[in-house]
């Protein structure tokens, strides 16, 4: 049975879901998006994701043709039509159809798309043994050129780093900012543990303010784990006791090797393990009901 996709007021089959080749999202990466998760019949942190979507759209003067509550209902209805209780949701708002020029004012109506499907980024064993990653030579975009707080469709910077990961035969790559500080990975925020303290790069380094990142900071506070948002170098990461990545799709995934250096004991550390456990408990009980 084909999946149903919401596109501009209609629910159509996956095979029928199409956009114009003149859409500025396709031509220029001109648009915004969110990746959202549903667990056991509830959508996790839906309001936070929608707020970030509308903030990103406002930053690029993109008018979303639905009010926030209307869009929330469209997300839930798409899940219902696909009978999905555990799912990944891709919510896209592109500038819409225009001409071949850059001018966004030539695009009279934004295009809204909601895709829901199942997703599994990493096998369960990786959440115990961890990932091996490399440092990419591709630097993170500088915030004054393309602010990472805008979750835009333009992901070429991340893709270039992902290509390096593929060539290095590893699943992820760490991106540094222009000054050499650790920023984030191609699709995830990054944390490290040193002497029982949790560190993550601050916003000014040039990172996305991740929803899962925020959840981890909340959980760490409840677990009485000290959290510091401080800039750190790749060498500091090499000597960390633990390291893990966070993201909507990946959730919380340990990193046990960076550029060939073994992190900690070469498996998920105790703080990482505690946070994974608490995160899974939280996602099992919190969220917007689908039905």
C-alpha positions, 0 to 999 in steps of 0.5 A: 500500500502506497504512502499518502503525502500531504501537498498543498491542501491535498493528500496524494499517493507517494507516486503522485506527490510532485512539485514543479521544476520551477519551484524555488525550493528545487532550483535554489534550496529556497525554503525551510524544513523540519524533521520530527519523530512520532513514538507510540502514537504521539508526536514528540515535541511537535510544538517546538518543531513547528515554532522553529519552522515558523521562525526559520520561515520568518527569517527568510520572509517566507509566508507559510499559508497555514496557521500553526494549529492548522499545520499541526492538524495536517501533520497528525492527519497525514500520520493517521492516513498512513496508520503510523504510530512510530514514524519520521515526519518531514515537513517542508515549506518551499518558496513555491513556483516562480521563474528562473530568476532568484527573486523570491517575490516572483513566487506568489505562493509557498508550497507545503509538503508533509511526508511521513514514513518509518526510519531507522538511521543506525542498528541498535548495536551502535547505541552500545558500541558507538560510531567511528567518525572523522573530522571533515576538511569542509568547514561549517558555514559562517553564521553571518553568511548563512545562520544555522538557526535557519533550518533551510533546504540548502544543505550542500555544506553538510552534504560536502562533509557527508561525502567526506564521511562516505569516502572515509567509510564512516557514518558521520563527520565532525565539522569545525567552524572557521576558527577550528572549534568543533561545531556539529556533525553533518546532521547532528549536534555533538556533546562530550563528557570530561570529568563528569561534566557535559560539554556542547558547543555554544550557539556562537560557534555556528550550530543548529539549536537542535530540539534533541540537543535541548532535550538532552540539556533538560535531562542532564539537569534533572539527572544532576549532570553539570552542562556547559555550553563552551567552545572546544577543539578537536584535540579536547574531543580526542581526550574526552571520556565520552562523546555522543551525537544528538538529532531527531533521527539519530536520537542519542548515539555514542561516538567511540572513535574520532579520527582513529582515536578511541574515546573513553573505553571504546563503548557507550559511557555511563553518562551517555547510557543514562541519557539514552535511557532517560530519553527513551523513557521521555519519548514513550510518555510525552507527545501530541496524540495522533488519534 
